[in-house]
Amino acid sequence: MAYTIVIASRYLIPLFLYLFLSCSIYALFVGDVRKQSGAAALQMVFLFLMQFTAWLTIVIRTQQSKYLLFYAFLQILTLALPVLAWFIYPGISRIVMNHMCMLFSAGLIVLTRLDLTKAIKQLIIAGASFVVFLIVPWILRKCRFLERLGWIYAGIGIAALGIVLILGQVTHGSKLSWSIGGITFQPSEFVKLTFVFFLAAVLSEKTGIRQVVAAGIGATAHVLILVLSKDLGSALILFMVYVFLMTISAHQPLYLAGGLVAGAGASLLAYRMFSHVQVRVQAWRDPWSVIDKQGYQIAQALFAMSRGGLFGLGIGKGTPQDIPYVETDFIFSAVIEELGLLFGIGILLTAAVLFVLMIRLAGGLADGFYRNLVVGFAILYLFQTFLTVGGGSKFIPLTGVTLPLVSYGGSSVMTTILMFGVIEGVFVLRYDEELRIEKQRRKKKRQTEETE
């Protein structure tokens, strides 16, 4: 019986993921809120079934009951807390919440199989982040002055990056983090949030030459400090967010063209200036010629993905631990090896639906600040996902950034959850506005009936 469950899990886990996604597609094309709520409730059923199947397989293979306690806390985080958030804020998007939980659960399946200690740490940080997540919509409701703090956001971001540049710890040739009281942070992850807030505020009303120059000065300061710290992956993400948000805000395709040309030139310059970039490019161009050195990591990742096939080898049957830093840079390769290519594609589709939901939200907003905020976060999320998956699959050179909600990393998980907290806060603001308009409409209708 146990053997049958382990074998069946290879097919059941991707099946539940695609049933989950079918509810997402249905919700995208249905305007009725009650039907969307029904789809969201059904999604939670499929999420539960996927988690149950995965952790049952892990317990059977390991014969260790400690995984059951971990599974119980995961259920509280990914099933109970979203329901609590919905009761507190009826205007949130349950579909967005479910997609967050699905991506987080997928990452934890692989991380639990690799290192339970790291998985527990990831779960604790995510739990604390979800508590803050519940406060964010309330903050957006109460603090209507956020769009007037543009340069304060920039100052906070530049100061945080400057501290890392001066006092940061060197990791793989880059200054990425600093510690307070034994707790290590990666400030560039949090600065991504303040950076989008800065651009959204500066470009909230109009995009004349004054706003364009101001946004350019702030963006240049952020990117230059990251380049000096050799954190080129984060620098590239912030640069692309700036270019696309400027293009969309100003409705000027020339900004995009100019940004892409400038980005290409900067990439060439970085290749000539930094030796670790040359190493990554060499590993991308021909990893087999340097398979014992620079190309070892990407070669092992490609071997892992090729072994996985459509349905994967099964949880615990692969060798993802052979890939250096698999839990961060190459988590997607581990997902494909043990859970299969179909599951990996499903994860990408889950991320794509999240992006579509954010863009649809932005399209219905009249307030320029919140519209820019949502668009900026959507671009940030999509581009970071592209860099991680593209680097791990040898589509582009490796940049060393994490896959949001899936990769191991406390700073990354926390900032991503907070980012979606802001997104859900904007959903709540839109819901409040719709209720206000509906209340005014009913009041006007009653006054008209009384007059007649």
C-alpha positions, 0 to 999 in steps of 0.5 A, a space after each residue: 500500500 505504501 509503495 502504491 501511494 509513493 508511486 501514485 503521488 508522482 501523478 496526483 501532485 501535478 494533477 491537483 496543481 492543474 485542477 487548481 489552475 483550472 479554477 484560476 482560469 475559470 475565475 479570470 473569465 467570470 465576473 460574478 463575485 460569488 462564482 469567483 468565491 466558489 472557485 477560490 474555495 475549490 482551489 483550497 481543496 486542491 491545495 490541501 490535497 496536493 499538500 496532503 499527498 506530498 507530505 504523506 509521501 515524505 512520511 512514508 519514505 522517511 518513516 519519521 513522524 516529525 514531518 507530521 507536526 511540520 505539515 500541521 503548521 503548514 496547514 495553519 499557515 496556508 489554509 487557516 490564515 487565508 480564511 482569517 484574512 478573508 473574514 477581516 478584509 472581505 475585499 481581498 482577492 482570495 485567488 491571489 492568496 491561494 496562488 501565494 500559498 500554492 507557490 510557497 507550498 511547492 517550494 516547501 515540498 522540495 525544501 523539506 525533502 532537502 533540509 528540514 531545518 531550513 524548511 522550519 526556518 522558512 515556515 517560521 519567517 513566512 508565518 511572521 510575515 503573514 501576521 504583518 501581511 494582515 496589517 498592511 491593508 489596514 495601513 493602506 486604508 488609514 494612511 492616505 498620505 503615502 504618495 507624498 513620501 516619494 523621496 523618503 522611500 528613496 532615502 530609506 532605500 539608498 541609506 540601506 544599500 549604502 550601509 551594505 556597501 560599507 559594512 556588508 558581508 561578502 558572499 560569492 564576491 558580492 556585498 549582499 547582507 548585514 547582521 543585527 543581533 545575529 540575524 542576517 538581512 539582505 536589504 536589497 530585497 526590502 529596497 525593491 519594495 521602497 524603490 517601487 513605492 518611490 517610482 509610484 509616488 514620483 510618477 503618480 500624477 503626471 510624467 513631465 520632464 521634471 518627473 522623468 528626471 527625478 525618477 531617473 536620479 533616484 533610480 540611478 542612485 539605487 542601481 549604482 550602489 548595487 553595482 558597486 556592491 556587485 549585486 548585479 542581479 538586484 541592480 538589473 531588476 530595479 533598472 528594468 522596473 524603472 524602464 517599464 514603469 516609466 514607459 507605461 506611465 508616460 505612454 512612451 515606447 521610446 523610453 523602453 527602446 532607450 532603456 533596452 539599449 542602455 541596459 545592453 550597454 551596461 551589461 557589456 560594461 559589467 562583463 568587462 569589469 567584473 570577473 564573476 560576471 565573466 565566469 557566469 557568462 562562460 558557464 552559460 555559453 559552454 558549461 561542458 568545457 568547464 564542467 569541473 569548475 565554473 560550469 559544474 553548477 549549471 551542468 548539474 542543474 541541467 542533468 537534474 531537469 533531464 532526469 525528471 521527465 514529465 512526472 519526475 522521479 518522485 519525492 526523495 528519489 532524485 539527487 538535487 543535493 548534488 547541485 550547489 546552492 540548490 535551495 536558492 538559485 536552482 530550486 526550480 531544477 530540484 522541482 523538475 527533477 523530483 516533481 516533473 516537468 509538468 509540475 514545473 510548467 504548472 508553477 510557471 503558469 501559477 506565477 503567470 496568473 498572479 501577474 495577470 491578476 495584478 495587471 487586471 487590478 491596475 487596469 481598473 484603478 483611477 488613482 495614479 499612485 496605486 496603479 503605478 504601485 501595482 504595475 511596478 510590483 507586477 513587473 518586479 515579480 515577473 522579471 525576477 521569476 524570469 531571471 531565476 528560471 532562465 538562469 537555472 535552465 541555461 536560457 540566460 546567464 545566472 544572476 543569483 536571484 531567488 524564485 519568489 516564494 519558492 526559493 529558500 531565503 528569509 528576506 526574499 520570502 518576507 518581502 514577497 509576502 509583504 509585496 502581496 500584502 500591498 497588492 491585497 491592500 489595493 484590492 481592499 481599497 477598490 472594494 471600499 470604493 465600490 461599496 461607497 459608490 453603491 451606497 451613494 447610488 442607493 441613497 440617491 435612488 431612495 431620495 428620488 423615490 421619496 420625491 416622486 
